[in-house]
Amino acid sequence: MGISSSSYCFMINNFSNAKAAKLFDAEGNFVRQVKLPLKAAELMLEEEPGHIISPADEIRRTGRFMAMKAEDELVARKVYLLVPLCRVNRKVSDSDMALVDLACKKRSRTSSKRTSSKILPAATVEEKEEFRVEEKVISGYHLGLHLKGYIRGWNPVLEPISET
């Protein structure tokens, strides 16, 4: 009976963590763990005024701070950021993206310990060299025509409509 009661308590503990999401501020500091079910509007009212809730996976996917709709519900085991209203729909800087990545890594720190593998130094050196070549190509492209304004957008060709 001792084994079944301890495993039962363990299951309750896992269930409570499964019904929670993590909330970070715009600087990457952990604010609190949010118990679910909860709507975005309720969380915005509880936290600092003048801030919106933005899902971290959406920020990583789009590269912009996107506001959640008020009626959207928070999803369990996801990471959300409190973002000031002045930064909504703006591009995420490299330093902000690093903070988002750090917040996501804090979330998966326990799962990464279970599935971690050894990294050999020789393999990392080769990857760094490939990354530098790609970085030079991307940075050269970025500093080229885009900043000078030579790229023209698509203009549709409109044909006149004859009225007969």
Sequence and secondary structure as in RCSB ss.txt:
>XXXX:A:sequence
MGISSSSYCFMINNFSNAKAAKLFDAEGNFVRQVKLPLKAAELMLEEEPGHIISPADEIRRTGRFMAMKAEDELV
ARKVYLLVPLCRVNRKVSDSDMALVDLACKKRSRTSSKRTSSKILPAATVEEKEEFRVEEKVISGYHLGLHLKGY
IRGWNPVLEPISET
>XXXX:A:secstr
 HHHHHHHHHHHHHHHHHTEEEEEETTS EEEEEESS BHHHHHHHS TTEEEEEHHHHHHHSB     TT B  
TT EEEEEEGGGTT B  HHHHHHHHHHHHHHTHHHHHHH     HHHHHHHHHHHHHHHHHHHHHIIIIIHHT 
              
